[in-house]
Amino acid sequence: MSKMLVSRYLASIVTRGTLQVTFADGTRQLFGKPAPGFPDVALTFTDSKVPRDIMLDPRLGAAEAFMNGRLTLQQGGIMELVELLRSNAPWDRGGTIGRPSRLRRIGNRIAFAREAINNRVGSQRNVAHHYDIGNDLYHLMLDAEHMQYSCAYWADGVETLGEAQEAKLAHIAAKLFLRNGNTVLDIGCGWGGMAIYLASKFDVRVTGVTLSQEQLTLAQTRAEAAGVADRVSFELIDYRQLPERGKRYDRIVSVGMFEHVGRPQFAAFFRTCGNLLADDGVMLLHTIGRIGTPGVTDAFTRKYIFPGGYIPALSETVAASEKVRLIASDVEMLRLHYARTLRAWYANCLQHRDEIVAMFDERFFRMWTFYLAGATSSFENGGMCNYQIQYCRDRRVLPLTRDYMAEAEASFRMRGDAG
């Protein structure tokens, strides 16, 4: 029965490009037809339970079967398999590649709601799950220049991952409308790339906060190496504790952190930012977002990648921020920039496969590449994008038109090219 159901399921999806499936009993089926721009993939289910697991929850079932060697690929890699399925059913045209069973959906919603509470202890535990697995993996995957684990900005003329991440930092700096002597708070500072960039390029003082001990240690080392340790400080602290100090900041930036906040904490996040931002301050929030309506985090991502995480819809984000007198002064959607970034990370992981397997094991490598492939498909053909939302407290603090952003960004990039 499961074999018949999964065959119907695949036949309903794959029409362009081909998918050859060899079942555990040795029978083969071919789905789709060759088509320009669509991959051709061949795979094997090594036991008879794989079709059942996929039908119960397509994403989690396929992921765990691939991770455990029960779904093997003979033509194409996991990136090509996910691309084939998702490109045949793009979100833009109302496509879907399957939902978990009704019982699984109910269970996932209950678990999602429970995990999304994200109190201070839970937040640190969730962050450690992903970021404290060791810096060596991220050294191999990310750009060497800035170690940015967030969407790059592929501006005209940008070709390499390092250039794209530098362009992203300049893009954000331009929106911050920095002035000499500004104090800047970087919420979710990662390995310090944003803080170091700002302190290197501008006469500002930056405080970066993180919940990852591994990130904190490396960020401090990198600031010393960059010669900006006198203008940058990093702390291991929950952002919600900062208002207790009574300090306010001229600028606040948060890149790739809001996805970890959890929906029940959206109001607390913006209330905290509102308390920390000076009356004439400017804030820039860079986050992954849903193109459509609010949803829930899928079981694979919750279980293996980002426990407690949630990708917000734009409507949820703005609704939470407008309650605390934060003016959404500028909103930009980055549609395909993250897909290109993820493909670069995926290529780096394939290039360093043996090293990553030696650090962890084969199962981890398959899990990690499935995560990157699935994320790529979400930005190329699914319902994900990136949003950059600029906030201010005073409508008169910024220039009347957006021209200042492009002018400043061009100036920063020329400055970087010069040295």
Number of C-alpha atoms within 10 A of each C-alpha: 8 16 16 10 14 18 16 12 16 18 15 14 20 21 19 20 20 21 26 18 22 18 19 17 10 10 9 12 12 16 21 18 13 14 12 7 10 18 21 20 22 18 20 20 21 17 13 14 14 23 24 17 20 24 21 19 21 20 22 20 20 20 23 20 20 20 20 15 16 19 21 18 18 11 15 14 17 22 20 17 22 20 20 24 24 22 24 21 20 18 20 11 9 9 15 17 19 16 15 20 14 11 9 14 17 12 12 18 16 11 15 21 15 11 18 23 17 21 16 15 9 15 22 18 17 23 19 18 15 14 19 15 13 14 14 11 16 18 12 18 22 23 22 12 12 19 20 26 19 20 24 25 24 22 14 8 8 14 10 13 23 18 20 23 28 25 23 21 24 26 21 23 22 19 24 23 18 20 12 9 11 16 20 27 27 24 23 24 28 28 28 29 20 27 28 27 19 22 21 16 13 15 15 20 22 27 19 27 24 25 25 25 18 17 24 22 16 15 27 20 14 18 24 14 10 13 13 20 19 11 18 23 20 24 18 16 18 17 21 14 10 16 16 9 8 8 11 20 22 21 26 26 24 21 24 19 19 24 18 21 21 23 25 13 17 19 18 16 18 20 20 17 25 24 17 23 24 20 15 15 25 27 29 25 19 24 25 26 26 23 21 15 11 15 12 17 21 18 22 21 18 20 12 15 17 19 25 27 26 25 22 28 20 21 14 16 18 18 12 18 21 15 13 17 14 23 19 17 17 13 15 11 17 19 14 19 19 24 23 19 23 26 18 18 22 22 15 16 22 15 13 14 17 13 16 20 14 10 14 12 12 17 14 16 21 20 19 18 21 25 20 22 23 23 20 24 24 23 25 22 22 23 19 26 24 24 21 20 21 22 27 25 20 16 14 9 13 17 11 9 7 12 9 15 19 14 11 18 20 16 14 21 16 11 11 13 8 7 5
